[in-house]
Amino acid sequence: MPFTTIDLCAGIGGMRKGFELTGYFHNVLAAEIDKYACMTYQHLYGDDANHDLTSEEFKAELDTIQYDVLLAGFPCQTFSKAGLEEGFNDTEKGIIFNHIAEIIRRTRPRAVFLENVDNLVRHDKGNTFRVIINTLEKTLNYKVIGVTYDMLGEPTYNGKDFIRNSRNFGIPQNRPRTYIMAFNRQRYGAAALAGIENCLPIENDWYLYEDLNELLEFHAEAKYYMASGYLDTLIRHREREHGKGNGFGYRIVNEPGIEHPVANTIMATGGSGKERNLVFDPQDNIAGMILSTKKTPLNDKGIRVMTPREWGKLQGFINYAFLDEEGIDHFSFPKEVAPTQQYKQFGNSVTIPVIETMAEFMLNCFRVLGDIPNE
């Protein structure tokens, strides 16, 4: 104790942090290729994550390291339809999952935990997800939580069983994501693995915020308020879309009258992640203010975008994961990371309370499998 993890496609370490919060996991190596995410990772954890998991150099280093759990929030990219036929011989560098699968094959960790967008289970009419499940189950011989076998000996599952939403784990953000947890059948044996629960947690029994209004920090700085011209453009766009019968357009997520407001998904690309999460936050002396960074005066409707701090709270980084015993929050960004990158890093990350709950579930499985003495 504790169990050791490696943090692949690490971002700013949300997966790692969620596991560490249980007190049973310690990270030994990370891999991330985004320059600014690596800066934040180094700042938060003191570890250099600047490694390319697709390189033979990195894989060879992993061959020499003893670790227990592989973590990866891998990107959803085009997968080879050949799947099992080409397997690890597929040399296309863009297919990150194939490289992760090769690392699993070479290092055989006790368990694997993967995260991706919810559309992963539907991508390419379900073929992409089928390749992933078949690779883990049949090629690598890992037991995937949520998978059973039919009478012909083929893996069977419901894609919905792999999707969990952050709003059910104590955070007021509508963020459905795909989670995959698998255990090494070669290590534990099929009989032992039949004793663990075959369904990932669907919710928490506690919450950080009752709703979005409890999370928002009202009376924000003027720079977060929308320019009147830009807001008018968004209003016209939504009116056009609604005229076509579409539901597209901006959203004011805490409009008066919403009993328990919840944010929409924040996104790494910013853009629609911001426009679908506008905030009603009226205050004096904002309307008509002229800022050098805006083409038109600030709007008179009290509408602003969320702040990076609020996005950090929506992912559990701020006001949760880095609090010490005295309640002091130690999360911060390095000074080189501009607000645009802060939005990107939070939007590209995971919701830490969800990951923590998944890590607790994994620990319960380890207890059943005899890796943790009964307490």
N, C-alpha and C positions, 0 to 999 in steps of 0.2 A: 504494500500500500504506500502511496496511492498508485492507481493505474496511470500509465503514460499514454499520451496522445501525440499524433502528428496532425498538423493543421494545414491542409492543402486548399488551394484557391482561398487563401485565408482572409482576404479583405482586411478589415481592421480588428479581426479576432473575436467576433461575436460568438462563433461556434465554440472556440476554445474557452472563452469566458463563461459561457453557460455551463460547460462541463466542470470548470474549476470551482464554480460557486457551490457545487455539491460537497466539496472538501475531499473528494476521492480521486481527482484526476490532476495530472501535472503534464504540461506540454513540453516536448523535447525538441521539436523541429517544425518549422513553418515554411510554406512556399506561397509567394505572391509576386506577380510581375508588374503591378501598377505602382509607379514611382511614388505617388503621393500616399497611397494606402500603406506602402512600406514605411514611409516617414511616420505615419500615425501609429502603426504597429510597434515600431521601435520605441516611440515616445511612451506608449502605454505599458509595454511589457518588457522593454529592454532587450528584445530579441530582434535579430536581423532576419526578416522574412523574405529578403530579396533572392529567391531561388526559382528556377524554372523547372516545374515538376515533369515537363516533357523531355528534359535532357537526360542523357545517360549518366552524366556526372552526378546529378541529384539522385537518380535511382540507385546508383552504385553506393552512394553515401548511406542511403536508407538500408541497403543490404547489410550494413555493418551495425545498425542501430536496433536494439531491442525495444519494442514498443507494443502497446496493447490494443489501442483503438485508432483507426484511421477516420479522420473527420474531413469532409470536403463539401463546400458549397459550390459545386462545379457549375460552369456556365452551360446553358442549353444551346448547343450548336448542332449542326447537321450531323446525323449519325449514319454510319455505313449500314445500308439495308442488308448487306451480307451478314452482318452480325456474327453469329457463331461460325459461319463458314470461313471468314477471314480471321476472326478472332484477334489475337495479339499480333498477327502479322500485318495488320492494317497500318501502313506507315503514314497515313495522312495526319499531319501535325495538328490540324485544327480540332481533332476529335479528342477532347480532354478526357472523356470517360474511359476511352481505351487505354490511355496512359495510367489512369487511376486503377483500372482493372489489372494492368500489368504489375503495378506496385503491389496490389493485393496478392497477386499470384506469387511474386518473388518474396514477400515478407510475411505473409500469412498471419495477420493480426487476429486477436481474439474476436474482435467485432469491428463493424464498419457503420458509419453514420453519414448519410448523404442528404443534401438539401438542394432543392431546385424550384423553379416556378411551378405553379399548379398546372399549367398547360402541358407539362412534361408527360403526364399520363395520357394526353390526347394527341400529342404531336405525331404527325404522319399517321393519322388514324390508329394510334396506339402502337404502331410498330416500334418506335423508338423505345418506349417503356418496356415492351416485350423483349427487346434486345438486352436491355439493362437487367431485367429480372432473370432471363435465361443465362446471361453471363454470370451473374452472382450465384444462381442456384445450380445450374448444370455444369458450367465450365469451371467455376471456382469452388464449388461445393460449400456454399454458405447458405444457412437457413435465413430467409428473408421474412421478417415479421409481416403477416398479412397474406402470405402465400400458402396454399395447400396443394395437394396433387390429386388429379382425377384418376379414374380407373385405368387410363392408358399410360399413367405415369408421367403426365405432363403438368407443369405448373399451372395453377389456376388462381385467379385473384380478381378483385374489383378495384379498379383504379381509384375510386372515391375513398377507399380505405387508407390511402396513402396521403390524402390531403387533410391538412389541419389548418385552422384559421386563428391568427393571433388574437382576434377579438374574444376568443373563448379561453384565453390564457392570461387574463388580467390586464390586457392592454387594449385601449379603445381604438384599434386600427383594424379595418377589414382587410386582412392580408392572408389569403389562402396560399399555402405552399405545399409542395410535395416533399415528404420525408421518407427516407428509406433506411431501415436498420436491419443489419444482418449479422449472424453469428457463425463462427467457423465450425462447420459440421465435422470437418476432419479432426478438429481438436476435441470437441465435446461428444460427438456421436449423436445419431438421430434419436435414439431413445431418450437421452438426457434433454435434448432440445425440445422434445415433445412435451416436456413439463413446464415450459415457459409460456407466458401469455402470448397469444398470437394476434394481438390488436394493440396498436399504439395508443397512448392517451389521447382523449378527444377534448379535454378541458382541464383547467385548474379549479381547485375549490377555494381559491383566494384571488383577489385582484389588487393591482396597484392603484388604479383609478376607477371610480364608479362610472365615469364617462369622460368625454373629451373636455368638457368645461372644467373638470377638476385638473386636467393636465395643462391646459393652455395658460400662457403667461400674458395676461391682458395688459393694455397700455404699452404696447411694443414701441420700439424706436420708429421714427417717421420713415426711415429708409425701407421698411417692410410694407408700407402702404402702397397700393397700386396707383399708378398714374391714371388720371381720368380718361385719357385717350385710349390707353390699353384696356381698361375696364369696359369702356364703351364698345370696343372691338369684340371683346369676349361676349358681351351682352347680345350684340347683333349676331354673332356666330351661333350662339345657343338658340336664338329665336329662329334662325334659318333652319337649323337642324331639327328643332321641335316641329317646324312647319312641314318637314319631310317625314315626320313620325319617328325621328330618332331621339335617343336619350342623351346624345353627346353634348358636351359643353361644360362650362365651369360649374363648380359646386361650392356653395357656402355651407360648410359642414356643421356649423353651430347656429344656423338660422334660428331666430326666436320661434318657439313653438315646437321645436324638436326636443322631446322629453329627455332622451339619453343619447346625445350625439356621439357618433363614431367617425373617425377619419377614414378616408379612402386610402388605398395602397400608396405609400410613398415610393418613388421610383428613382433608380440610379441616374436616369437621364434628366431628372428635374422636370422641366416642361410640364406635361400633363399631371405629373405627381403633385406639382404646386397648384395648378389651375383647378384641379379636382379637390383641393383642400384649402380653399380660401376661408378666411376667418372674419367674422363680424366683430369688430373691436373698436367701436366709436370712442373718440376722445376729442377734447377741445383743441383748437388751434392746428388741426391736421389738414382739414379741407382747404384746398387752394394753395397749400404750401408749395413752393417751387424748390426743387432739388436739382443740382447740376447733373445728376445721374439719370434724371427722368426727362422725357421729351415734353410732357405736359404736366400741369399742376396735379397734386395729389387729389384723389377722388373725394367727393363729399358724402359718400355712403358708408364710411367707416370700414372699408374692405381692405384687408391686407393678406399677404401670403404668410404661411407659418415661418417661424424662425428656425435656424439650425438647431437651437436648443430644444425646441418643441419636437423636431424630427428625432433628435437623440432620445427624448423621453418616450416617443412612440416605438422605439426599438429597445428600450430598457438600458441603454448605455448611461444616460444621465438620470440621476435621481434613483438609481437602483444598483446596477452591477458594480459600480466603483465606490459605493459608500463604505466608510469604515465603521467601526463599532460606535464611534461618537456621532455618527450621522453626517460626517463631512464627506462631500463628494470629491473624489480625486480624478474624475474624468476631465480631460482637456485635450485640445489639439495642439500640435506644434505650431509655432508662429508662421511657418512656411506654408501651411495648409489654409488656403483662402476659403471664404464661405461657399463658393461654387463647388469646391472639392468636398467640403463638409457635407453639403446636401447629397452629393454623389455617393460618398462613403456610407452615410446612414441609409440611403435608399438602396444601396447594393448589399447591405448587411442583412443579418437575421434578427429576429425578435428574441432577445436573450431569455426572457422568462419561458418561452416555448422550448428553447434548447435545454434549459435547466430541467424542465419537466421530463423531456426525453432522456436526459442523462440519468435522472432518478429512476426512470423506467429501466434503463440499461443496467443500473446497479441492482435493481430487484431481480433482473434476469441472472446477473452474475451470482447473486445469493442462491438462487434456485440451482444454478449450475455448480455450486460449491466453491466459487472463487472468493467468496467473502464468508468468513465464519458467522454463524448465527449469533446475533447480539442479544 
